[in-house]
Amino acid sequence: MVQVTLKDGSKRSFESGKTILDIAKEISEGLARVAVAGEINGVVKDLMTPVTEDCSLNILTFDSEGGKHTYWHTSSHIMAQAVKRLYPNVKLAIGPAIDNGFYYDFDSEKTFTPEDLQAIEEEMAKIIKEDYPVERFTLPRDKALELMKDEPYKVELINDLPEDAEISFYRQGEFVDLCAGPHLPSTGKVKVFKLMQLAGAYWRGNEKNKMLQRIYGTAYPKKSDLDTYLQRLEEARKRDHRKLGRELDLFDIYEEGPGFPFFMPKGMVLRNLLEDYWRKEHVKRGYQEIKTPIMLTKDLWCRSGHWDNYKDNMYTVNIDEAEFAIKPMNCPGGILVYQRKLHSYRDLPQRMGELGLVHRHELSGTLHGLMRVRCFTQDDAHIFMTPDQIKDEVIGVIRLIDDFYKTFGFKYHVELSTRPEKSIGSDELWEKSTAALREALEDQGIAYKVNEGDGAFYGPKIDFHLEDSIGRTWQCGTIQLDMNLPERFDLYYIGPDGEKHRPVMIHRVVFGSIERFIAILTEHFAGAFPVWLSPVQAKILTIVEKHIPYAEQVKAKLEEKGIRVELDGRNEKIGFKIREAQMEKIPYMLVVGDKEAENGHVAVRSRKEGDLGSMPLDVFLERILGEIESKAM
């Protein structure tokens, strides 16, 4: 017998060798019907995995992260099996589960078309109906290579495995794939699916390798869930920041600068509002702003470790027979600022913020509007402190990030990442640092998920994942403790004992990247920014030409109060002007005609509430200024 601790903490005994699915059936037939995988001691396993020793066991359904991963992974194998049936000469690469679905990469002489996706879907439906068992087996290296001899990409993967690695495969019908799993018990467990799109992808993400064809798809246990996902995708397409950026004349990216965004005048208004808000809030919290050079010597990047670990993503140039790199990160420059003079423990903490422009060479296939670019502005800050100040400083950053996200109407969740296998620093310092992050989160009453072993090699970190208006999450803010760079750069402060001591360094961002945050905001609000962020806050619309003099008086009064306003005095019908202003997502449209000119009024139309009627200009001013001041959403 084995003793199993279930998710609710209860303990039950089962016969040794029973599978996870058998145990699920003993617990509840209903649970067994919806189970897709199991988690033994935190590791996701197939339902057909036998339980042979005491353990903790969590039965996973599709609603869990591990359950979705298993469901989508099996779906990718079903798609690959269908492709091999239809196009036997295709060579298989990899087919993982990803966020919201799966993909598989193929090396094919035939170029797949959208029409081919329909044929692949039809073949997938047959494979699901045939309900093949999905069976795991292992082979020694020589037999594994023999089995995969006609699949060059699989052979390469096998050869890259450690000598002592277990080489596992999954079989469903005639289809066999090299795979670590886990998978569903049979192909028939997949209920509804859809192939989404085609794309190109370099083998192993390296642009020096062959370009493969990637097919994306998704799958769900219920049609209603798939329909909801497709509706959300359609909503996301409408909100695509690349489309809205062009339509609203905010920003764009041109062929002449792939990955290098252009900001138009209205986009600069939005950008400057965010940066001004950032500066004011940081001054309140004792940060000093710095600016470090965009280009620094190779020697600095060697000292920081970036040259060894990040060189392929850095742009370099030779000046006066010396090699320089355009900075991909701001931290080494911030360290040089700290080093400029001797510090006492009384001077700490030192909080230095920088809106620093960085450049990183991203592969052309990964570029995506403002979300993935080659130059962007990080709202960095580097805090240098004594070990005893860690908790208080982390709490200060948590509160800052919380205030920022609430201002923009975002919910968020938090993840704490702990020491990875490859790391530096003593166990004692790691334990103290991780404990400080935990204590800071718990002190603030913040629920968090722990990502064991997912910290940076130089220290643990807290990541903030914000949720937008259609339920998507974006990792933006982060707080990272660094035990590497203070050592590499021999940073110190003079302690109360008169001796040199090593400071602790925090790297943190709130927006993450100004460009990416603008993209997220654009999609979150679908381009209809709140009044305080709108590049144009009000638009005055004249009914006929004779109303222009009064309209100009209104415009001058609004501008005097700092309101961003435009005047549309064109000889067009008022309905046309209103529709155009609505397309531009202007928060307020002020219509002026004879009555308004006589009474000092404006007829107000709200983007959100529609026609608000005629009101004195001062009444409207009080309304809009109140919204701006309170940063109303």
DAMOZI-V952305 format. One record per residue. N is the residue number from 1. RES is the residue in one small letter. SS is DSSP state (a for helix, b for strand, c for the rest). Layout:
N;RES;SS
N;RES;SS
This chain:
1;m;c
2;v;b
3;q;b
4;v;b
5;t;b
6;l;b
7;k;c
8;d;c
9;g;c
10;s;c
11;k;b
12;r;b
13;s;b
14;f;b
15;e;c
16;s;c
17;g;c
18;k;c
19;t;b
20;i;a
21;l;a
22;d;a
23;i;a
24;a;a
25;k;a
26;e;a
27;i;a
28;s;c
29;e;a
30;g;a
31;l;a
32;a;a
33;r;a
34;v;a
35;a;b
36;v;b
37;a;b
38;g;b
39;e;b
40;i;b
41;n;c
42;g;c
43;v;b
44;v;b
45;k;b
46;d;c
47;l;c
48;m;c
49;t;c
50;p;b
51;v;c
52;t;c
53;e;c
54;d;c
55;c;b
56;s;b
57;l;b
58;n;b
59;i;b
60;l;b
61;t;b
62;f;c
63;d;c
64;s;c
65;e;a
66;g;a
67;g;a
68;k;a
69;h;a
70;t;a
71;y;a
72;w;a
73;h;a
74;t;a
75;s;a
76;s;a
77;h;a
78;i;a
79;m;a
80;a;a
81;q;a
82;a;a
83;v;a
84;k;a
85;r;a
86;l;a
87;y;c
88;p;c
89;n;c
90;v;c
91;k;b
92;l;b
93;a;c
94;i;c
95;g;c
96;p;c
97;a;b
98;i;b
99;d;c
100;n;c
101;g;b
102;f;b
103;y;b
104;y;b
105;d;b
106;f;b
107;d;b
108;s;c
109;e;c
110;k;c
111;t;c
112;f;c
113;t;c
114;p;a
115;e;a
116;d;a
117;l;a
118;q;a
119;a;a
120;i;a
121;e;a
122;e;a
123;e;a
124;m;a
125;a;a
126;k;a
127;i;a
128;i;a
129;k;a
130;e;a
131;d;c
132;y;c
133;p;b
134;v;c
135;e;b
136;r;b
137;f;b
138;t;b
139;l;b
140;p;c
141;r;a
142;d;a
143;k;a
144;a;a
145;l;a
146;e;a
147;l;a
148;m;c
149;k;c
150;d;c
151;e;c
152;p;a
153;y;a
154;k;a
155;v;a
156;e;a
157;l;a
158;i;a
159;n;a
160;d;a
161;l;c
162;p;c
163;e;c
164;d;c
165;a;c
166;e;c
167;i;b
168;s;b
169;f;b
170;y;b
171;r;b
172;q;b
173;g;c
174;e;c
175;f;b
176;v;b
177;d;b
178;l;b
179;c;c
180;a;c
181;g;c
182;p;c
183;h;c
184;l;c
185;p;c
186;s;b
187;t;a
188;g;a
189;k;a
190;v;c
191;k;c
192;v;b
193;f;b
194;k;b
195;l;b
196;m;b
197;q;b
198;l;b
199;a;b
200;g;b
201;a;b
202;y;b
203;w;a
204;r;a
205;g;a
206;n;c
207;e;c
208;k;c
209;n;c
210;k;c
211;m;b
212;l;b
213;q;b
214;r;b
215;i;b
216;y;b
217;g;b
218;t;b
219;a;b
220;y;b
221;p;c
222;k;c
223;k;a
224;s;a
225;d;a
226;l;a
227;d;a
228;t;a
229;y;a
230;l;a
231;q;a
232;r;a
233;l;a
234;e;a
235;e;a
236;a;a
237;r;a
238;k;a
239;r;c
240;d;c
241;h;a
242;r;a
243;k;a
244;l;a
245;g;a
246;r;a
247;e;a
248;l;c
249;d;c
250;l;c
251;f;b
252;d;b
253;i;c
254;y;c
255;e;a
256;e;a
257;g;a
258;p;c
259;g;c
260;f;c
261;p;c
262;f;b
263;f;b
264;m;c
265;p;a
266;k;a
267;g;a
268;m;a
269;v;a
270;l;a
271;r;a
272;n;a
273;l;a
274;l;a
275;e;a
276;d;a
277;y;a
278;w;a
279;r;a
280;k;a
281;e;a
282;h;a
283;v;a
284;k;a
285;r;c
286;g;c
287;y;c
288;q;b
289;e;b
290;i;c
291;k;c
292;t;c
293;p;c
294;i;c
295;m;b
296;l;b
297;t;b
298;k;a
299;d;a
300;l;a
301;w;a
302;c;a
303;r;a
304;s;a
305;g;c
306;h;a
307;w;a
308;d;a
309;n;a
310;y;a
311;k;a
312;d;a
313;n;a
314;m;c
315;y;c
316;t;b
317;v;b
318;n;b
319;i;b
320;d;c
321;e;c
322;a;b
323;e;b
324;f;b
325;a;b
326;i;b
327;k;c
328;p;c
329;m;c
330;n;c
331;c;a
332;p;a
333;g;a
334;g;a
335;i;a
336;l;a
337;v;a
338;y;a
339;q;c
340;r;c
341;k;c
342;l;c
343;h;c
344;s;b
345;y;a
346;r;a
347;d;a
348;l;c
349;p;c
350;q;b
351;r;b
352;m;b
353;g;b
354;e;b
355;l;b
356;g;b
357;l;b
358;v;b
359;h;b
360;r;c
361;h;c
362;e;c
363;l;c
364;s;a
365;g;a
366;t;a
367;l;c
368;h;b
369;g;c
370;l;c
371;m;c
372;r;b
373;v;c
374;r;c
375;c;b
376;f;b
377;t;b
378;q;b
379;d;b
380;d;b
381;a;b
382;h;b
383;i;b
384;f;b
385;m;b
386;t;c
387;p;a
388;d;a
389;q;a
390;i;a
391;k;a
392;d;a
393;e;a
394;v;a
395;i;a
396;g;a
397;v;a
398;i;a
399;r;a
400;l;a
401;i;a
402;d;a
403;d;a
404;f;a
405;y;a
406;k;a
407;t;a
408;f;c
409;g;c
410;f;c
411;k;b
412;y;b
413;h;b
414;v;b
415;e;b
416;l;b
417;s;b
418;t;c
419;r;c
420;p;c
421;e;c
422;k;c
423;s;c
424;i;c
425;g;c
426;s;c
427;d;a
428;e;a
429;l;a
430;w;a
431;e;a
432;k;a
433;s;a
434;t;a
435;a;a
436;a;a
437;l;a
438;r;a
439;e;a
440;a;a
441;l;a
442;e;a
443;d;a
444;q;c
445;g;c
446;i;c
447;a;c
448;y;b
449;k;b
450;v;b
451;n;b
452;e;c
453;g;c
454;d;c
455;g;c
456;a;b
457;f;c
458;y;c
459;g;b
460;p;c
461;k;b
462;i;b
463;d;b
464;f;b
465;h;b
466;l;b
467;e;b
468;d;c
469;s;c
470;i;c
471;g;c
472;r;c
473;t;b
474;w;b
475;q;b
476;c;b
477;g;b
478;t;b
479;i;b
480;q;b
481;l;b
482;d;b
483;m;c
484;n;c
485;l;a
486;p;a
487;e;a
488;r;a
489;f;c
490;d;c
491;l;c
492;y;c
493;y;b
494;i;b
495;g;c
496;p;c
497;d;c
498;g;c
499;e;c
500;k;b
501;h;b
502;r;c
503;p;c
504;v;b
505;m;b
506;i;b
507;h;b
508;r;b
509;v;b
510;v;c
511;f;c
512;g;c
513;s;c
514;i;a
515;e;a
516;r;a
517;f;a
518;i;a
519;a;a
520;i;a
521;l;a
522;t;a
523;e;a
524;h;a
525;f;c
526;a;c
527;g;c
528;a;c
529;f;c
530;p;c
531;v;c
532;w;c
533;l;c
534;s;c
535;p;c
536;v;c
537;q;c
538;a;b
539;k;b
540;i;b
541;l;b
542;t;b
543;i;c
544;v;c
545;e;a
546;k;a
547;h;a
548;i;a
549;p;a
550;y;a
551;a;a
552;e;a
553;q;a
554;v;a
555;k;a
556;a;a
557;k;a
558;l;a
559;e;a
560;e;a
561;k;c
562;g;c
563;i;c
564;r;c
565;v;b
566;e;b
567;l;b
568;d;b
569;g;c
570;r;c
571;n;c
572;e;c
573;k;c
574;i;a
575;g;a
576;f;a
577;k;a
578;i;a
579;r;a
580;e;a
581;a;a
582;q;a
583;m;a
584;e;c
585;k;c
586;i;c
587;p;c
588;y;b
589;m;b
590;l;b
591;v;b
592;v;b
593;g;c
594;d;a
595;k;a
596;e;a
597;a;a
598;e;a
599;n;a
600;g;c
601;h;b
602;v;b
603;a;b
604;v;b
605;r;b
606;s;b
607;r;c
608;k;c
609;e;c
610;g;b
611;d;b
612;l;b
613;g;b
614;s;b
615;m;b
616;p;b
617;l;a
618;d;a
619;v;a
620;f;a
621;l;a
622;e;a
623;r;a
624;i;a
625;l;a
626;g;a
627;e;a
628;i;a
629;e;a
630;s;a
631;k;c
632;a;c
633;m;c
